[in-house]
Amino acid sequence: MPTISAIAHSGRRGIGTVDESMPNAVDLNAAERQNKRLILPGFEGFRMPRFYFNILSEAGSLDDWEGTELADLDAARIEAVRDARALMSNAVLLGYDIASRSIEIRNETGDILLVLPFSETVKRLG
């Protein structure tokens, strides 16, 4: 039975399986799979920063208490753009316009790093 690999590849054996020709594949033990953590050689103790994405509207804010670990603020901004577009598209399908809302990105200490208006995440045509 193939084991889970930390390196996905496009080989014919299937994504996520260990291939003997892949000497850099890292096998995950049961505890690591359960915790959904990936430990790569040389990165023990390395932890990415956690970003919090709060949704701001005229009525108040919807706070993100869990946060997301991402590489840096640029990655957090990309995530915020995706989130805003997804929220707006769902709202439009229900007949609502939520383009006046914003996503506030905070770090672990609560500092506001960026406020991204939903309206800046789409291109205006016409």
TIVO-2410 file (N, C-alpha, C; in nm, 3 decimals):
# residues 126
REC num residu      c1      c2      c3 atome chaine
REC   1      M   0.085  -0.118   0.000     N      A
REC   1      M   0.000   0.000   0.000    CA      A
REC   1      M   0.089   0.124   0.000     C      A
REC   2      P   0.062   0.220  -0.087     N      A
REC   2      P   0.144   0.340  -0.090    CA      A
REC   2      P   0.123   0.423   0.036     C      A
REC   3      T   0.226   0.496   0.076     N      A
REC   3      T   0.215   0.584   0.191    CA      A
REC   3      T   0.198   0.727   0.143     C      A
REC   4      I   0.150   0.812   0.230     N      A
REC   4      I   0.129   0.952   0.195    CA      A
REC   4      I   0.262   1.021   0.182     C      A
REC   5      S   0.276   1.101   0.080     N      A
REC   5      S   0.399   1.173   0.054    CA      A
REC   5      S   0.376   1.322   0.065     C      A
REC   6      A   0.477   1.394   0.110     N      A
REC   6      A   0.468   1.539   0.120    CA      A
REC   6      A   0.488   1.605  -0.015     C      A
REC   7      I   0.530   1.530  -0.113     N      A
REC   7      I   0.557   1.587  -0.244    CA      A
REC   7      I   0.462   1.526  -0.345     C      A
REC   8      A   0.375   1.609  -0.402     N      A
REC   8      A   0.286   1.561  -0.508    CA      A
REC   8      A   0.364   1.567  -0.639     C      A
REC   9      H   0.338   1.474  -0.725     N      A
REC   9      H   0.408   1.474  -0.853    CA      A
REC   9      H   0.313   1.435  -0.963     C      A
REC  10      S   0.353   1.459  -1.085     N      A
REC  10      S   0.266   1.433  -1.198    CA      A
REC  10      S   0.296   1.298  -1.262     C      A
REC  11      G   0.363   1.211  -1.192     N      A
REC  11      G   0.394   1.079  -1.247    CA      A
REC  11      G   0.269   0.995  -1.263     C      A
REC  12      R   0.281   0.881  -1.331     N      A
REC  12      R   0.166   0.797  -1.359    CA      A
REC  12      R   0.122   0.714  -1.238     C      A
REC  13      R   0.198   0.710  -1.132     N      A
REC  13      R   0.161   0.631  -1.015    CA      A
REC  13      R   0.054   0.699  -0.931     C      A
REC  14      G   0.028   0.827  -0.952     N      A
REC  14      G  -0.077   0.896  -0.877    CA      A
REC  14      G  -0.019   0.999  -0.783     C      A
REC  15      I  -0.093   1.105  -0.767     N      A
REC  15      I  -0.048   1.215  -0.681    CA      A
REC  15      I  -0.049   1.170  -0.537     C      A
REC  16      G   0.059   1.200  -0.466     N      A
REC  16      G   0.066   1.175  -0.324    CA      A
REC  16      G   0.119   1.038  -0.286     C      A
REC  17      T   0.155   0.956  -0.382     N      A
REC  17      T   0.211   0.827  -0.347    CA      A
REC  17      T   0.362   0.834  -0.352     C      A
REC  18      V   0.427   0.751  -0.273     N      A
REC  18      V   0.572   0.749  -0.269    CA      A
REC  18      V   0.623   0.670  -0.387     C      A
REC  19      D   0.716   0.726  -0.456     N      A
REC  19      D   0.776   0.664  -0.573    CA      A
REC  19      D   0.924   0.646  -0.541     C      A
REC  20      E   0.977   0.527  -0.565     N      A
REC  20      E   1.118   0.502  -0.534    CA      A
REC  20      E   1.211   0.596  -0.610     C      A
REC  21      S   1.165   0.650  -0.722     N      A
REC  21      S   1.249   0.743  -0.799    CA      A
REC  21      S   1.246   0.883  -0.739     C      A
REC  22      M   1.172   0.902  -0.631     N      A
REC  22      M   1.161   1.032  -0.566    CA      A
REC  22      M   1.234   1.028  -0.433     C      A
REC  23      P   1.365   1.047  -0.434     N      A
REC  23      P   1.439   1.037  -0.309    CA      A
REC  23      P   1.407   1.148  -0.210     C      A
REC  24      N   1.346   1.258  -0.252     N      A
REC  24      N   1.318   1.368  -0.162    CA      A
REC  24      N   1.179   1.360  -0.099     C      A
REC  25      A   1.103   1.255  -0.128     N      A
REC  25      A   0.970   1.243  -0.071    CA      A
REC  25      A   0.982   1.223   0.080     C      A
REC  26      V   0.894   1.287   0.154     N      A
REC  26      V   0.895   1.278   0.300    CA      A
REC  26      V   0.768   1.204   0.341     C      A
REC  27      D   0.783   1.090   0.408     N      A
REC  27      D   0.667   1.015   0.454    CA      A
REC  27      D   0.615   1.076   0.584     C      A
REC  28      L   0.484   1.079   0.597     N      A
REC  28      L   0.423   1.133   0.718    CA      A
REC  28      L   0.374   1.018   0.804     C      A
REC  29      N   0.404   1.024   0.933     N      A
REC  29      N   0.353   0.919   1.022    CA      A
REC  29      N   0.208   0.949   1.057     C      A
REC  30      A   0.144   0.859   1.127     N      A
REC  30      A   0.002   0.871   1.157    CA      A
REC  30      A  -0.030   0.998   1.236     C      A
REC  31      A   0.053   1.032   1.333     N      A
REC  31      A   0.027   1.153   1.414    CA      A
REC  31      A   0.035   1.279   1.329     C      A
REC  32      E   0.132   1.283   1.238     N      A
REC  32      E   0.145   1.401   1.152    CA      A
REC  32      E   0.027   1.410   1.056     C      A
REC  33      R  -0.020   1.297   1.005     N      A
REC  33      R  -0.137   1.298   0.917    CA      A
REC  33      R  -0.260   1.344   0.994     C      A
REC  34      Q  -0.273   1.297   1.119     N      A
REC  34      Q  -0.387   1.335   1.201    CA      A
REC  34      Q  -0.386   1.485   1.229     C      A
REC  35      N  -0.271   1.541   1.257     N      A
REC  35      N  -0.259   1.684   1.285    CA      A
REC  35      N  -0.252   1.767   1.159     C      A
REC  36      K  -0.246   1.700   1.044     N      A
REC  36      K  -0.236   1.768   0.914    CA      A
REC  36      K  -0.116   1.860   0.910     C      A
REC  37      R  -0.008   1.816   0.970     N      A
REC  37      R   0.114   1.894   0.969    CA      A
REC  37      R   0.214   1.829   0.877     C      A
REC  38      L   0.294   1.909   0.816     N      A
REC  38      L   0.395   1.862   0.724    CA      A
REC  38      L   0.531   1.903   0.778     C      A
REC  39      I   0.614   1.806   0.810     N      A
REC  39      I   0.745   1.837   0.864    CA      A
REC  39      I   0.849   1.802   0.759     C      A
REC  40      L   0.919   1.900   0.712     N      A
REC  40      L   1.021   1.881   0.611    CA      A
REC  40      L   1.158   1.893   0.676     C      A
REC  41      P   1.255   1.815   0.630     N      A
REC  41      P   1.389   1.824   0.687    CA      A
REC  41      P   1.443   1.967   0.677     C      A
REC  42      G   1.499   2.017   0.785     N      A
REC  42      G   1.556   2.151   0.786    CA      A
REC  42      G   1.458   2.259   0.827     C      A
REC  43      F   1.330   2.223   0.842     N      A
REC  43      F   1.230   2.323   0.876    CA      A
REC  43      F   1.167   2.296   1.012     C      A
REC  44      E   1.229   2.211   1.093     N      A
REC  44      E   1.175   2.185   1.225    CA      A
REC  44      E   1.172   2.316   1.304     C      A
REC  45      G   1.062   2.345   1.367     N      A
REC  45      G   1.050   2.466   1.446    CA      A
REC  45      G   1.010   2.588   1.367     C      A
REC  46      F   1.010   2.582   1.235     N      A
REC  46      F   0.969   2.695   1.153    CA      A
REC  46      F   0.817   2.704   1.153     C      A
REC  47      R   0.764   2.821   1.177     N      A
REC  47      R   0.621   2.842   1.177    CA      A
REC  47      R   0.587   2.967   1.098     C      A
REC  48      M   0.492   2.954   1.009     N      A
REC  48      M   0.452   3.070   0.931    CA      A
REC  48      M   0.366   3.162   1.017     C      A
REC  49      P   0.362   3.290   0.983     N      A
REC  49      P   0.278   3.382   1.059    CA      A
REC  49      P   0.130   3.353   1.036     C      A
REC  50      R   0.050   3.386   1.135     N      A
REC  50      R  -0.096   3.367   1.125    CA      A
REC  50      R  -0.160   3.502   1.099     C      A
REC  51      F  -0.251   3.503   1.002     N      A
REC  51      F  -0.323   3.624   0.964    CA      A
REC  51      F  -0.472   3.603   0.992     C      A
REC  52      Y  -0.539   3.711   1.033     N      A
REC  52      Y  -0.681   3.707   1.064    CA      A
REC  52      Y  -0.755   3.797   0.967     C      A
REC  53      F  -0.864   3.747   0.912     N      A
REC  53      F  -0.940   3.816   0.808    CA      A
REC  53      F  -1.078   3.852   0.862     C      A
REC  54      N  -1.095   3.976   0.905     N      A
REC  54      N  -1.222   4.023   0.958    CA      A
REC  54      N  -1.301   4.092   0.846     C      A
REC  55      I  -1.431   4.064   0.839     N      A
REC  55      I  -1.517   4.125   0.738    CA      A
REC  55      I  -1.583   4.248   0.801     C      A
REC  56      L  -1.565   4.362   0.738     N      A
REC  56      L  -1.621   4.488   0.790    CA      A
REC  56      L  -1.737   4.533   0.703     C      A
REC  57      S  -1.845   4.577   0.768     N      A
REC  57      S  -1.961   4.632   0.697    CA      A
REC  57      S  -2.016   4.748   0.779     C      A
REC  58      E  -2.117   4.814   0.725     N      A
REC  58      E  -2.179   4.925   0.797    CA      A
REC  58      E  -2.240   4.878   0.929     C      A
REC  59      A  -2.284   4.753   0.933     N      A
REC  59      A  -2.350   4.698   1.052    CA      A
REC  59      A  -2.251   4.654   1.160     C      A
REC  60      G  -2.124   4.644   1.127     N      A
REC  60      G  -2.024   4.600   1.224    CA      A
REC  60      G  -1.922   4.509   1.160     C      A
REC  61      S  -1.863   4.420   1.239     N      A
REC  61      S  -1.760   4.332   1.185    CA      A
REC  61      S  -1.788   4.187   1.219     C      A
REC  62      L  -1.744   4.100   1.132     N      A
REC  62      L  -1.748   3.956   1.154    CA      A
REC  62      L  -1.602   3.915   1.171     C      A
REC  63      D  -1.565   3.879   1.294     N      A
REC  63      D  -1.425   3.855   1.325    CA      A
REC  63      D  -1.383   3.711   1.299     C      A
REC  64      D  -1.264   3.698   1.248     N      A
REC  64      D  -1.201   3.568   1.224    CA      A
REC  64      D  -1.123   3.533   1.349     C      A
REC  65      W  -1.169   3.434   1.425     N      A
REC  65      W  -1.103   3.396   1.549    CA      A
REC  65      W  -1.000   3.287   1.528     C      A
REC  66      E  -1.006   3.218   1.413     N      A
REC  66      E  -0.915   3.107   1.387    CA      A
REC  66      E  -0.787   3.151   1.317     C      A
REC  67      G  -0.799   3.235   1.217     N      A
REC  67      G  -0.683   3.280   1.141    CA      A
REC  67      G  -0.633   3.174   1.045     C      A
REC  68      T  -0.537   3.215   0.963     N      A
REC  68      T  -0.478   3.126   0.862    CA      A
REC  68      T  -0.329   3.150   0.858     C      A
REC  69      E  -0.251   3.041   0.858     N      A
REC  69      E  -0.106   3.054   0.846    CA      A
REC  69      E  -0.070   3.070   0.700     C      A
REC  70      L   0.000   3.178   0.670     N      A
REC  70      L   0.044   3.208   0.533    CA      A
REC  70      L   0.187   3.259   0.537     C      A
REC  71      A   0.252   3.256   0.424     N      A
REC  71      A   0.394   3.291   0.417    CA      A
REC  71      A   0.421   3.437   0.454     C      A
REC  72      D   0.339   3.529   0.403     N      A
REC  72      D   0.365   3.671   0.425    CA      A
REC  72      D   0.240   3.752   0.395     C      A
REC  73      L   0.252   3.884   0.405     N      A
REC  73      L   0.138   3.972   0.382    CA      A
REC  73      L   0.089   3.965   0.238     C      A
REC  74      D   0.179   3.947   0.142     N      A
REC  74      D   0.137   3.934   0.002    CA      A
REC  74      D   0.046   3.813  -0.016     C      A
REC  75      A   0.081   3.702   0.047     N      A
REC  75      A  -0.002   3.582   0.040    CA      A
REC  75      A  -0.135   3.606   0.110     C      A
REC  76      A  -0.134   3.681   0.219     N      A
REC  76      A  -0.257   3.713   0.291    CA      A
REC  76      A  -0.347   3.802   0.205     C      A
REC  77      R  -0.288   3.896   0.132     N      A
REC  77      R  -0.367   3.983   0.044    CA      A
REC  77      R  -0.432   3.901  -0.067     C      A
REC  78      I  -0.359   3.809  -0.124     N      A
REC  78      I  -0.414   3.722  -0.229    CA      A
REC  78      I  -0.531   3.642  -0.173     C      A
REC  79      E  -0.516   3.590  -0.053     N      A
REC  79      E  -0.624   3.516   0.012    CA      A
REC  79      E  -0.745   3.605   0.036     C      A
REC  80      A  -0.722   3.729   0.077     N      A
REC  80      A  -0.832   3.822   0.102    CA      A
REC  80      A  -0.906   3.855  -0.027     C      A
REC  81      V  -0.833   3.872  -0.137     N      A
REC  81      V  -0.897   3.899  -0.267    CA      A
REC  81      V  -0.986   3.781  -0.305     C      A
REC  82      R  -0.935   3.659  -0.291     N      A
REC  82      R  -1.015   3.540  -0.323    CA      A
REC  82      R  -1.140   3.533  -0.236     C      A
REC  83      D  -1.123   3.559  -0.107     N      A
REC  83      D  -1.237   3.554  -0.015    CA      A
REC  83      D  -1.342   3.658  -0.052     C      A
REC  84      A  -1.298   3.780  -0.078     N      A
REC  84      A  -1.392   3.888  -0.113    CA      A
REC  84      A  -1.468   3.854  -0.241     C      A
REC  85      R  -1.397   3.804  -0.341     N      A
REC  85      R  -1.463   3.768  -0.468    CA      A
REC  85      R  -1.564   3.657  -0.446     C      A
REC  86      A  -1.530   3.558  -0.366     N      A
REC  86      A  -1.622   3.446  -0.340    CA      A
REC  86      A  -1.746   3.496  -0.266     C      A
REC  87      L  -1.726   3.579  -0.164     N      A
REC  87      L  -1.839   3.632  -0.088    CA      A
REC  87      L  -1.929   3.717  -0.176     C      A
REC  88      M  -1.868   3.802  -0.260     N      A
REC  88      M  -1.948   3.888  -0.348    CA      A
REC  88      M  -2.024   3.806  -0.452     C      A
REC  89      S  -1.961   3.704  -0.508     N      A
REC  89      S  -2.030   3.625  -0.610    CA      A
REC  89      S  -2.149   3.550  -0.550     C      A
REC  90      N  -2.133   3.498  -0.429     N      A
REC  90      N  -2.245   3.431  -0.362    CA      A
REC  90      N  -2.357   3.531  -0.332     C      A
REC  91      A  -2.320   3.650  -0.289     N      A
REC  91      A  -2.420   3.752  -0.258    CA      A
REC  91      A  -2.496   3.794  -0.384     C      A
REC  92      V  -2.425   3.811  -0.494     N      A
REC  92      V  -2.490   3.850  -0.620    CA      A
REC  92      V  -2.590   3.743  -0.663     C      A
REC  93      L  -2.555   3.617  -0.647     N      A
REC  93      L  -2.648   3.509  -0.682    CA      A
REC  93      L  -2.776   3.515  -0.599     C      A
REC  94      L  -2.766   3.570  -0.480     N      A
REC  94      L  -2.884   3.586  -0.394    CA      A
REC  94      L  -2.951   3.722  -0.411     C      A
REC  95      G  -2.894   3.806  -0.499     N      A
REC  95      G  -2.953   3.936  -0.529    CA      A
REC  95      G  -2.905   4.051  -0.443     C      A
REC  96      Y  -2.790   4.034  -0.377     N      A
REC  96      Y  -2.737   4.138  -0.289    CA      A
REC  96      Y  -2.608   4.196  -0.345     C      A
REC  97      D  -2.584   4.323  -0.313     N      A
REC  97      D  -2.458   4.390  -0.349    CA      A
REC  97      D  -2.384   4.421  -0.219     C      A
REC  98      I  -2.272   4.352  -0.198     N      A
REC  98      I  -2.194   4.374  -0.075    CA      A
REC  98      I  -2.058   4.437  -0.107     C      A
REC  99      A  -2.049   4.505  -0.222     N      A
REC  99      A  -1.922   4.565  -0.264    CA      A
REC  99      A  -1.873   4.674  -0.169     C      A
REC 100      S  -1.958   4.724  -0.080     N      A
REC 100      S  -1.916   4.830   0.013    CA      A
REC 100      S  -1.843   4.773   0.135     C      A
REC 101      R  -1.839   4.641   0.148     N      A
REC 101      R  -1.769   4.580   0.261    CA      A
REC 101      R  -1.619   4.576   0.238     C      A
REC 102      S  -1.545   4.545   0.343     N      A
REC 102      S  -1.398   4.536   0.337    CA      A
REC 102      S  -1.351   4.415   0.415     C      A
REC 103      I  -1.229   4.374   0.385     N      A
REC 103      I  -1.162   4.272   0.465    CA      A
REC 103      I  -1.045   4.340   0.534     C      A
REC 104      E  -1.041   4.324   0.664     N      A
REC 104      E  -0.933   4.377   0.746    CA      A
REC 104      E  -0.839   4.261   0.779     C      A
REC 105      I  -0.713   4.277   0.744     N      A
REC 105      I  -0.615   4.174   0.773    CA      A
REC 105      I  -0.535   4.217   0.896     C      A
REC 106      R  -0.535   4.129   0.997     N      A
REC 106      R  -0.461   4.156   1.120    CA      A
REC 106      R  -0.356   4.048   1.143     C      A
REC 107      N  -0.253   4.083   1.219     N      A
REC 107      N  -0.152   3.983   1.256    CA      A
REC 107      N  -0.189   3.922   1.391     C      A
REC 108      E  -0.101   3.839   1.443     N      A
REC 108      E  -0.128   3.767   1.568    CA      A
REC 108      E  -0.138   3.858   1.690     C      A
REC 109      T  -0.077   3.973   1.683     N      A
REC 109      T  -0.084   4.066   1.797    CA      A
REC 109      T  -0.201   4.164   1.783     C      A
REC 110      G  -0.280   4.150   1.677     N      A
REC 110      G  -0.398   4.233   1.658    CA      A
REC 110      G  -0.375   4.360   1.578     C      A
REC 111      D  -0.253   4.382   1.530     N      A
REC 111      D  -0.225   4.501   1.450    CA      A
REC 111      D  -0.294   4.490   1.314     C      A
REC 112      I  -0.356   4.598   1.269     N      A
REC 112      I  -0.417   4.601   1.136    CA      A
REC 112      I  -0.304   4.620   1.034     C      A
REC 113      L  -0.291   4.524   0.944     N      A
REC 113      L  -0.187   4.529   0.842    CA      A
REC 113      L  -0.237   4.586   0.710     C      A
REC 114      L  -0.365   4.561   0.681     N      A
REC 114      L  -0.420   4.603   0.553    CA      A
REC 114      L  -0.572   4.600   0.563     C      A
REC 115      V  -0.636   4.698   0.500     N      A
REC 115      V  -0.781   4.697   0.484    CA      A
REC 115      V  -0.806   4.698   0.335     C      A
REC 116      L  -0.873   4.593   0.288     N      A
REC 116      L  -0.897   4.575   0.144    CA      A
REC 116      L  -1.047   4.588   0.117     C      A
REC 117      P  -1.088   4.698   0.052     N      A
REC 117      P  -1.230   4.711   0.015    CA      A
REC 117      P  -1.267   4.605  -0.089     C      A
REC 118      F  -1.384   4.543  -0.073     N      A
REC 118      F  -1.430   4.445  -0.169    CA      A
REC 118      F  -1.429   4.505  -0.311     C      A
REC 119      S  -1.467   4.632  -0.321     N      A
REC 119      S  -1.477   4.696  -0.452    CA      A
REC 119      S  -1.344   4.700  -0.528     C      A
REC 120      E  -1.232   4.690  -0.456     N      A
REC 120      E  -1.102   4.693  -0.521    CA      A
REC 120      E  -1.057   4.554  -0.569     C      A
REC 121      T  -1.139   4.453  -0.547     N      A
REC 121      T  -1.100   4.317  -0.586    CA      A
REC 121      T  -1.157   4.275  -0.721     C      A
REC 122      V  -1.235   4.365  -0.783     N      A
REC 122      V  -1.292   4.335  -0.915    CA      A
REC 122      V  -1.258   4.447  -1.012     C      A
REC 123      K  -1.254   4.413  -1.139     N      A
REC 123      K  -1.230   4.511  -1.244    CA      A
REC 123      K  -1.363   4.561  -1.297     C      A
REC 124      R  -1.374   4.690  -1.309     N      A
REC 124      R  -1.496   4.752  -1.362    CA      A
REC 124      R  -1.487   4.755  -1.514     C      A
REC 125      L  -1.591   4.707  -1.579     N      A
REC 125      L  -1.596   4.708  -1.725    CA      A
REC 125      L  -1.691   4.816  -1.770     C      A
REC 126      G  -1.659   4.875  -1.887     N      A
REC 126      G  -1.752   4.970  -1.945    CA      A
REC 126      G  -1.724   5.112  -1.922     C      A
***
